[in-house]
Amino acid sequence: PNTAYRCINDDLQICNAMADPSPAKSMGDPGITPLSPSHTQNDTDQVPSGPSFVVVVAIDFGTTSSGYAYAFAKEPECIHTMRRWEGGDPGVSNQKTPTTILLTPDRKFHSFGYAARDFYHDLDPSESKHWLYLEKFKMKLHTTANLSINTDLHAANGKRVKALDIFAYALAFFKEQALKELSDQTGGEFDNSDVRWVITVPAIWKMPAKQFMREAAYKSGLVSRENPEQLIIALEPEAASIYCRKLRLHQMVDLGTQTTQNGFSPSDNVGSGMSQAKEHVRRNRQSRTFLVENVIGELWSELEEGDRYVVVDCGGGTVDLTVHQIRLPEGHLKELYKASGGPYGSIGIDYEFEKLLCKIFGQDFIDQFKIKRPAAWVDLMIAFESRKRAAAPDRTNPLNINLPFSFIDYYKKFRGHSVEHALRKSNVDFVKWSSQGMLRMSPDAMNSLFKPTIDHIIQHLTELFEKPEVSDIKFLFLVGGFAESPLLQQAVQNMLQGRSRIIIPHDVGLTILKGAVLFGLDPSVIKVRRSPLTYGVGVLNRFVEGKHPPEKLLVKDGTRWCTDVFDTFIAADQSVALGEMVKRSYTPAKPSQQVIVIHVYCSEKENVGFISEPGVRKCGTLRLDVSGTESTAARREIQTLMQFGDTEIRAMAVDVSTGRTVKASIDFLSH
């Protein structure tokens, strides 16, 4: 009998009839009988719609800057980006605010963004050391190997705070700002239950980091655990991809077609094309509403069925590469290769600058200075930021960086000699001391700070383009804040040598935000994804002589079993369609059992035989709450359906004998 089960998310799936029971018992969880697997893949068109939302609000929670945008369901082609923020920096567009957060000495939320930075900066040093100031903290979710609800972050003064609290404070701040703006726009109290929230994360994030974001959203009151479908986790390069296909020609810079004009070489033109783009954006800045024409963009009209393109999302913390193929007529997208990338965002350049300062002034001094004069350190990094944006391949004049007075003063106290003396005797030739009290860096010195990060990106792109799935790429979309860097643009151009057209959308830092709104309006636009990892569980199989290793033999009640067999749910880089289910059945060991807990294992390898193989690690738990499902049936069978085709892994379950839904959850955060 084909029974329809209500799934956890909006996509309902018709699940086919039961597979045949097999007698295998799983080791870690005695008494659990996996049934023979069956992938169900049905027509996903009959998807009943989920709850209706009045507005979609997307939050781009970035490593270096954050922002939100929204669109009303009634006019999906109008995307509004958030109000202007107070206190912007020179030379940096104010559509997003720095991802900085300030807590009072008793750890209460004080402010976020420019407001946090300015307030912290104006505190007296004797006071500021008690306040908790955090910036660039999002990367912690990517770099922490065993992320959990209890992971800590360090504030500028060295004190530890719970990461979950910080993320929840930030999301609560955005919730308040967005609801306030929506209330002002609609002229009444805007109700949070009318909002579908979207939070963007890097595609290369593992499941624990995505789940962490969801937990922070629950904690912040953005959405409640009872309504998980009110929040969608969107993948940053996917969002960019959805937006890029709507581009009209006036909304982007095509690096390839900038031929020589007025005696400038194309490389000079990289910069001028971008500055014209910026001018265009500046003129339209007053209106924060972007019209996304519902017609498919002109660029898109050049794409034919089956065409492939790459989205390279270069942000502050990570670089994310996604390969999509277009499926016409609706323009649905299909992922061709699993998301790849790494921690090669623009903050890598800040770290290189810090290393350079350590080389000149000594690591001991810099470490001390950051703790003792945290506000001055923030100032120094802001000064560096604006010069970083002035770096270009053809620049010949030096870049001057203001050293805060307290840096010069504190250095003299610390070392007993002047900053100027330190620069003279350090063997860093490209950095000089200018008479106006500035660090003077030659363009080569600045470019060398970019080099390690850009080299990583180029190496990654080169490897990606060598994959068979990544041949014949028509366009390469360069998006994210770091994509504005002429140095990065030139490096990508040199690497591709005309193999693909490089397209940079105008206002490239907002591409992801706008795409995330579009994704929230229609999450089913991406029909096929690739699993980044192989997932499965450990089971017992009948022992087969010659096939199974003798050390895995277990004899139980006269039956010979092979232990630790890896039962694969889905393999790394396997295509999986939206709404496709992986089905297994489990039986409680004892009739009185209330909860079934099954360990989920994962690996980067595509083929895994045993859970004990190198590279296989326990990454999560599947929990089936079978309390209240006790029945008269001789054998209770819980059928579990897992979905891997979405941005998050979901599970649901049903008691076969009664047809009742069983509470199922899959957890990647608790250890």
N, C-alpha and C positions, 0 to 999 in steps of 0.2 A: 504493500500500500504506500502510495506517495503522500507522505504527510508533510505539511509545511510547518516549520518551527520558527518562532520569532527569534531573530538573532539579536545579539547585543547592539549591533549598529543598525543603521537604517536599511542596509541591503538585506532583504529577505532572500532566502535561498530555498529552493525546493530540494529536499534531500531525498535520495532514492532509497529503495527498500533495503533492509538490513543485509549486511554481508554475512557469510557463514561463520559461526563461532569456531575458533580453533582452540585446542586444549592448552596452548602455551601459557605458562605462568611467568609473571615478571619477577626478577630477582629482588631488586631493592624493595619491592612492594609485594610481598607474598600474597597470593590469592587474587592478583589482578590478571585477568585474562584478556590479552589483546586479541581482537578478532582480525580476520584477514583484512588488509587495508583496501580501501577503495577511494580513489579520487573521484569526487563528483564534480562534474562541470556541466552546468546546465545553462540554458538560455538566460542571460542576466538581464534581458530587457524587461521582464515582468517584475520590476522592483517597486513594491509599494513605497510611496514617498514617506519619509519620516516626518517628525513634527515640523510645522512651518515656522520660519523665523521672519521677523519684520526686517531685520538688518543683519548683515554679516560684518563683524569687526575683526580685522586681522592685526595681530601684534607681532612685529618683527623685533624679537628680543636679541639684539646683536652683541658681539663681543665688545666692540668699541662704541657703537651707537644703536639706539633703539627708536621705535616709533610705532604709530598705528595708522590704519586707514579703514574706511568702511564704505559700504554700498547698501542701499535699500533694495530689498528683493523686488520691489515694484519697478525700480529703474536700475537694473543691473549694469547698464553701460556707463553709469556715473560713479566713478570712484573718487571719494573725497579723502584727501590726506589730512592728517591732524593739523590743528591750529599751529601757528608759529610759536616757537618757544622763545622765552625771554633769554637774553644773555648769550647770544651766539658768539662764536670766535671769528676773528677776521679770516677771510678766505675760505671759510667752511660753510657749506649751505646749511640752512637751519631747518631742514625738513625733519631731521631726526635729532634726538638729544643724546648726549653722551650716556653710556651705560654706567653711571656712577651713582652710588647710593650712600646716604649719610644717616647713621643712627646716633641718637643722643648717648651720653655716657651711661645711662641706665638701659641702653639697648632697645629703645623705642624708635620706630621709624620717624625720621625727621624730614628728609627731602630726597629728590631724585633728579638726575640730569644736571643741567647747568646750575640750577638752584642749589643743588647739593655741593657742587664744586665751588661756587662762589661763596656760599656761606662758610664752608670749611676753610676756604682760603682766607677769609676775613677774621677768623678766630685768632685770638692771641695764642702764640705758641704754647704758653703754659696751660692753656685750656684745651687747645686742639689735640693734645696728646691723649686726652681722655675720650675724645669722640671717635666713633668707628666709621672710617671712610673706606669704601671698596670700589675698585674699578677693574675692568677686564676680567671679571670673575667667571664669566660663562665657560671659559676654556677648561675650567676645573672638571666640568661634567664630561669633557672629552678625554682628558688626560688621566683621570682617576681610574685605576684598573678595577678595583672592587668597590664601585660606587654604591652607597646605600643611603637610606633616609638620614643617617647620622653623619654623613660626610661634612667635614669642617672647611671653612675658608679663613684666610688671614686678612684682617683689616690692615690699613696702612701703618697703624701703630704697633703691629705685630700681634694684636689680640685675636683669639679665635672666635668665630661665630658659626652657627649652623647654616650650611648652604641652603637647606630647605627654607629656613626663615627668610633669608635674603631674597631668594627667588620669589617667594610668596609675597613679600613686601613690594617687590618691583611689579608683579602682576596686579596686585591690589591697587597700586598707584595708577597703572594704565586703565584698569577697570573704572576707577573713579573719574579720571580725565575724560575717557571716551563717553561714559554715561552722562557726564556734565555737558559735554559738547552736543550729544544727541538730544538731551533735554532742551538745551537752548535752541537747537534747530527746529525741534518739533513743537516747542512752546508748551511743554508739560513735563511731568516727571516721566522719565523714560525707564521702563521696567526691564531689569536684567534678563528676565525670562524670555523677552522678545529677541534677544541677541544670540546669534550663533557665533561663538568665539573660535578664532583660528590662531594657533601659535606656530611660528616657523622654527624649524630646527635643521641643522645640517643633515644631508642625506647619509653621510658616513657615520652619524651617531649610531651607537649600538642601542639595543632595546632598553637597557637600564637607564640610559640618559633620557630617552624619550619618555619612559614611564616616570622618571624623576620630574620632568616638566609637568606632566599630568598631575602628579601628587601635589606639586607646588600650586597648581591651579585650583585643586580642591581646597588646599589649605588657605588660599587667598580669598576664597569665596567667589571666584570667577564663575565656577560651575559647581554643582554638588555631585557627590558620588552616585546619587540616585538617578542623575541625568547625564551619564557619561557622553551621550551623543551630542550634547550641546557644545562640546569642545572637540575640534578637529586638530590633530597635529599634522602640519603640512611640512613637506620637505622643501628646503630653500631652492635648490636648483629646479625642482619640478614646478614650483610656483613661478620662477623666472621663465621657464619654458612655456607655461600657459600664457604668460603675458606677452612674451616675445612673438608668439604666432599672431598676435593681434596688431603688431606694429605696422604703422604706415611709414612710407619712406621718409617723411619729414621728422619722424620721431627717432631717428637713429643716425649713426655715423657708420658708413661702410668703409673700413680702412683700405680695402683692396682697390676701390675705384678712385681713390684720391690721386689723380695723376698730377704730373708736374704743372704747376700754374705759376705765372710771373716769376719764373726762375727759381722757385722753391723746389727742393727735392721732396718726394713723397714723405720722407721721414719728418721733415719740418712740418709737413702738412698734418701729421698725426695730431700735433699740438693745436694747430690752427683749426682743424675740424672740430676738435673738442671744445675750443674756446667759442667758436660760433654756436656750438650746441649749448654751451653754458649760457651764452647770451640769450638764446632763444628761450631757454628754461627760465632765465631771470625775468624776462619780459612776462612770461606766463605764470610767474611765481605767485603773483597776487591772487590768481584764482587757484584754489587748492583742489579744484575738481578736474579730474581727467576724464575725457570722454573716450571710452574704449568702443570704437565703432563695432557694431555687431557683425558687420561684414567681416570677412576674414581679411587680415591685413594684406597690403599689396605684395609684401615680401612672400607672404604665404601663398599668394596666387602663383608664385614661381615654383612652389613645392608640389611635387606630384605624389600620387599614391606610392608608398614604400620609400620615399626619400628619408634620409637620415641627417640628423644634425646633433651637435654637441653643445651642451650648455656648460660653461665654465664659470662657476660662482666663486668669485674671489672676495672674501670678506675680511673682517678684522682678524678673526681667529683661525678659520679653516678655509681650505680650498676644496670645492666639491665638484666632481665632474659627472655629468649625466649624459647618456646617449639615448636619444629618442628617435622613434620612427613614426611617420605620420600615417594614419589610416583614414582614408577618405570614405564616404562623403562628409561624415560629421566632423572630421578633423580630430578624432580621438588619438591619444598618444599611446605608444607602446615602448617600454624600456627595452633596449637591446643588450645592455651589458650592466652588470651590477654597479651601483654607485661606488666611485672610488675617489681618492683625494687624501688629504692629511692636514696636519696642523701647520699649514704654510701661509697663514693669513698675514696681513700687513703688520700685526704687532711683532712679528719676527724682526722687522726693521727697528722697532723701538728697543728690542733686546740687544740688537747689534750696537745701537747707539750707547746703550748702558755699558756694554762690554768695552766700547771705545773709551768711555769716561773712566772705567775701572783701570784700563791700561794707562791712562794719563795720570789719574789722581790716586789710584790705588783702590783695590776692592774694599779694604778695611774702612777707608774714608767714605766711600759711596754707601756701603751698608749702614754705617753710623748716621750719615746725613739723612738717608731715607727715613730712619726711625725718629731721629731728633728734630728734623725740620721737614715733616711730611708735606706740608702745604707748599713749601718752596720747591720740593721735588716735583710736585704736581705742576707747578708753574713752569719749571724747566721742560717737562715733557710736553706741555702745551706749546711752548716756544718752538720746540723741536718739530711738533706736529705740523705747524704752518710752513716750516722750511722744507719738511719732508714732501709736502704737496707741491713745492716749487721745483723739485728735482725733475730734470728732463734730459734725454739723451744728448741734445745738442747744446746744453747750457755751457757757457764758458766762464761766467763771472761767479765768484765765490758766494757761499751762503753764510749769512751771519746769524748766530744763535745767541740770544741774550742770556747771560748767566745771571740768575737772581743775586741781588746784593748779599743775601744771607749765605749763599754758596761761597762767594769770594771771602766773606768775613769768617765763616765757620772753618773754611779750609786753612786760613791763616792761623787760627787758634789751634786747629788740630795738628798741623804739620810744622808750624813755626816759620813757614815761608809762603811766598805768594803763589797764586794761581798761575801768574805769568811765568814764574820760575819753573813751576811744574811742567808747563807746556814746553819751555825751552829745553829742559833736560830730558823730557820724554822723547822716545825715538819715533814718534808718530809724525811723519813729515807733512801730511796733508792738512793738519790742523794747526792753525796759528792763533796768536792772541792779537786782537785788534785794539787799537788805542782807545776805542770807545767802550771797552769792557765787554767785548763779545768774543765768542769762539768763532773763528773764521774757518769754514771748511771749504776746501776746493771741491768742484763738482765731482772729481774722481773719488774723493773721500766719501761724499754722499752716495754716489753710485755703488761704492763697494759695500755700503750698509744694506743696500737692496739685494746685492748679488746672491747671498745664500738662499734667501726666500724665493727669488725669481728662478734660480737654478732648480730648486725643488719642484716648482710648478712646471717648468719646462721639461724636466726629466719625467715627471709624471705624465704630462701630455704626450711626450714622445712614446713612452711605453704604451699608453692607451691607444695611440694611433697605429701601433704595430699589431693590435689584436684583430683577428679576422672579422669579428663582429663590427669593427669600427673602421671598415674601409668605405670609400666613396661617401665621405661626409660633405654635404653641400654647404652648410653654414656652421660657423662656430660663433655662438653668442657669448660675449664676454660681459658678465654682469657682476654686481656687488660693488661696494665702495672702492676696493682696491683696483677695480677695472679702469678707474679714471687715470691711473698712473701711466704716463707716456712711456716710462721705462718698461713696464710690464707689457704694454701694447706692442712696443717695438720688438721685444723678445718673442712674443707669440707670433708676430708677423714673420720674423726671421726663421722661426722653427717650422712654420707651415709652408713657407715658400710657395704660396699660391695654391696649395692643395684644397683649401676651403676658403670661402669668403668669411671674413671676420666682421661681425656686426656688433656694434656697441650701442645699446639703447641710450637715448638722452636721459639725463637724470637717473643714471644707472644705479645709484644707491637706493632708489625707490622701486626698482623693478620687482624685487621679491615681495615687497609689501603689496603692490598692486596685484601681482599674480596670486598672492595668498588670498586676497579678497575674491578673486575670480574662482579660485579653487573651492572656497567656502560656499560660493553660490552653486557650484556644480562639482562635487567631489568625484563624480564617476567619469570625469573626462579622461583620466589615465586608466586605461582598461587592463594593461598588462604590465606587471613589474617583474624584477628579477630578485630572487632572495639573496641577501648579502652573505648568508651563512647557511650551513647545513644544520638542520634541527632534527632531533629525534629523542627516543627514550631507550632505556636498557630493558631487554626482555630475555626470557628463556625460550630457546627453540629445541626441538628434538635433536639429540646429538647424532651427527652423521660421521661414521668412521672415515678417516682420510680427508674429510672436508674441514672438520673442526679441530682446533688444537687440543691435545689431551689435557692440558692444564685447566681447560675451561669445563671439564666434565663434572657434572653433579648428578649423583644418583639419588632419586627421591621416590619412595614407595615402589622400588623396582623399575622405575622409568629413568632412562638416561637423558639428561638435559644438558644443553650447552648454555653456559651463563654469559652475561655481559654482552649479549648480541645487541648491536645498535639497530633499532627499528627506525628507519629514516622517515620523517614526516615530509621533509622537503630538502632538496640538495642545493648547495651554493650555486648561484648563477642560474638556477632553474627558473623558467618562465612560470609565472603564476597569475591567473586572471583574477580580476576583481570579483569577489563573491565565490571564488572556488574554495571548496572545503576539503580538508583532509580528515578522514573519518576513522575513529578507532572505538572499540568498545572495551569497557573494563568492568570487572565484577568485584564487589567488596569481598574481602576474605571471610569476614564473619557477618552473619545476618544483622548483628547489632551495630556494625561499624557506622560511624557518623560522618567521617571525612576520609576521602581517598587522596593521598598526596603522592604525586608522581614527579620524579626528578626529570627535568628536561636538559639535554646535553646539546652542545653545539660545537662546530668545528669549521675552519676555513676551507678544509679539503672537501672535494665534491663526493668522494666515495669513502665511506667509513664502515668498517666491518664490526668493530667492537668499541664499547664505551671506554675501554682501557687503553686505546691507542694514543700515541703522543699527539698533542694538538687538540684532543677532545676535552672539553671542560664542562662542568656542570654550570649551566647559566641561568636556570630558572626552575620554578615549580608550578605544576598544574594542580590546582586544588579543586576537588569536586565535593561539594557539600551535599551528602546523601541523607542527611538527617530528615526525618519526616517522610522518607520514601519507602519505609519498610512496607513490604507487601506480602501477600500470601504466596506469591510465586516462589517456586522452589529455588530459582536462581535469578538474582537481580542483575540486570545488565544495564550499565550506564553507557549510553552512546555519546561520545564526545566529538564535537565538530570544531576544527581549528581553521582559522582563516589567515593566510599568509600574504594575500594579494593587496592588502591595504598598507597605509603608512605605519600602522601598529599591528601587532599580532593579537588576535582575539580568539577566545574560546567560548563555546557554549555546550550544554549537555542536556540530555533528556533521558528519563527512566523509560526503557523500552516497554516494560510490562504495563505501566500506568499511563504512559504518554505525557507525564508531568515534566516540566522543565526543572532541571537540577542547577543550582547555582554553581557556575564554573568560573574560575579566574586563573589567569596565568601571570605569575609574578616574577619579575627579573631583578628586583631590588633587595629582597631580604636574603641574608646569607646564612 
